Amino acid sequence: MMLQPYFQRAEHRSRTARLVAGGLALLLGVGALLGIAAPAQAAPPTAPTVGFTLPAGGGLVELQGAIGMGNVIVAVSPSAGASVSIQGPTQIVVSPTQTPAFPNHRTQATVGYTVESDGETASGQIDLTFVHKPWVFASGLSDAVVAAGETVQLRVEARGEEFVAGAATGGSSYSVKAQPSMGTAAVASDGVVTYTAPANAVPNSTATVRILATDHYGQTGETYQPLTFTIKGTAEADTFGVDIPSGDGNTSTRVEILPDHARGVNPRLTSVLANPGNAAVSFDATGATFTPPVRNWGPLEASTGFVAPYTITDDNGPATAQVNVRVLRAPVITAPTLVGDVPVGGSATSAVKVLNGPVIPATDGYSIVAPPSFGTATVNDAGVVAYAAPAGMPLGTIDSVTVRVTDKVGQSETVDVRFEAYEGAAAPDITMEQPDAAFVLDLLDGSGGEGKALAAVSLVSGDAAVQPDLASGAVAVMPDHAWSAGEAAHEITLAYTVADARGGTATGTVTVAVLPKPAFAHTAPGLVSKTARVGDLVQFDAGALLPGNLPETGAFTMLQQPTALPKAGAAGPAAAMRQLSAFSMLLATGPATVNEAGIVTVDTRGMAVNTQYELVVRATDRVGQFADQTFRINLAAAAARTDEPGVTSATSGAARLASTGADPSGLLLAAGALLLGCMLLVRRSTRRSV
């Protein structure tokens, strides 16, 4: 409620201002029509921030373009990096008051200024960059040795305006300040200085060259130190290295310098220096002798070194170089510290290790100075001792080999390398035959080793499933080969590893020939059943399909001698017939035989006429697999004739018993059968009466 009068007053003033502005606009319009212009209003002064780059000598800075017409510089503020003064209405004079620090070639300063126009002022800032003369210095060596008449190069580098990575670009350049006192010098835009010595230059004389670098402002820098070129003298000295033993404080080593490492016209060694704390040194015209003091070596310290500068002087001047001396600690043997294990009849290795191994020569650093008492030993250039234990070495025997380690400077130490004999793992190769059925191998039976254990078993080849029991050493093998006709055997190969208690292992192979079950080659009906006359000799062929799988002897046996089969429709109970057949076998003397070739021969003398007999032959292979073959003979009367193969007469016709076709033994068989029949009839009648 209190603000309402204020808004009303503001609205009134706004209407008044609009009326005044409208009136002024109307007057200006009428003035423009009558050619009367309104007076111009001056713009307020401006003082922007501006920047300038100037050479090290400074210069005049014009600001009119920055501050505009009608504005005048009325004041400048002092700066720590530049001096400044007003030169005119829009100009000031500046110059640097600081020098750059290497490698910079620029300095900066900031100056404040004030401009005024129609009583109004404004303040601004001027950023100044002063470019100083280039720095010039040798890039790498500043001196070189050159032979008379030859050329050598050095390189300089400039840090300045328009010098990029040491190369002169744009308006910058390199130049030789003055030619040397002898020879010629030139410099390229990349800073490479080429000096050519005169052919008649005096050995050991020198020439110096200074190089100038000029930037695009014309400011010139000069090499702080001149480049020096020395004419090669006739004396020459090489820097080389040498190893010496540490010794006991009184061990001196002579190092020859001439003629291998220095040369010249009548050269001689004139100086050799060494820090007394590193070694005492003495020298003569050709070499030096170094005697290092006793040193307390650190646990892992293998060597120490120092530098011995030396000077050679010949008839034309001196030459200097240095000897880099390395003092070697005597070999520090760190292994072996334990007794190695070696299987009886086998071999083992043990490595001799040295703390300062790199100073052991590549060859002949290790040698055996005391051979073992039982076995044999060798040592190679890597310090590995190979020991072979004889087969008869007693278990638990410790044998020792003494090895000497010699370093490059002849220092040596010895160590005893010991081996203890034990029963090592042994895994002999096994070859066997097995039937075509699952079988179990005991691979630890026959293997050897202290605390032996079966470590691994794998199927190498063959058709089989393998289930090893590493704890017991038993391996179950289940052959699953698909046999083809006439295949005599299928080979399965296993690899197995036996480990002993000391970590030794041995690997062997098991080769198993799996044999197929026996089969008879002649099974046609006409070959297993024949008709003959009583008294004939009847033969059958029981040969096997794969005779190579049978043992040389005992492969064939008569499982059943010829047994009379019951006749169809015969009187009497079947049990009586079976008893009659069994009794006939009991009384028979074995008329059937089989030889090693499987030929079965049956002598039918004494066998009943008009009777069918059955006999069985068994064939057993080398692994106990067998097969049985049944043969039958139909006996006819003696007068009947047969023409079957394998049936021949056993006796002449007069010898046969034409009435029965049986010899006296046959009569005995018939009598026994008759007696048995009577006994059965009596037994039946007795049961009926009861």
Protein Blocks (a to p, Z undefined) as FASTA:
>chain_A
ZZmmmmmmmmmmmmmmmmmmmmmmmmmmmmmmnopacdddddddddddddddddfkopad
dfklmnoghiacfbdcddfkbccddfblmbccdddfbdcddfbfbdcddddddddeehia
cddddddddddddddddehjfbdcddehiacddddddddehiaghiaehjbccddfbacf
edcddddfkopacddddfkbcehiacddddddddfkopacddfbacddddddfbdcdddd
ddddebjoiaccdddfblklggcehiadfbdcddfkloccdddfkbccdddddddddfkl
cbdcdddddddddfkbccddddddddddddddfbdfbdcdddehiacddddddfklmlpc
fbhkbccfbdcfklccdddfkopacddddfklcehiacddddddddfkopacdddddddd
dddddddddddddddddddddfkgopacehiacfbdcdfbdcddddddfknopacdddfb
dcdehiabdcdddddddddfkopacddddddddddddddfblcfklmgccddehiacddd
fbdfblmlpcfehkaccfbdcdddddehiacifklmmmmmmmmmmmpgojaccdfkopac
ddfehiaehiacddddddddfkopacddddddddddfkbccfbehiacfbdfklpcfkno
pafklmmmmmmmmmmmmmmmmmmmmmmmZZ
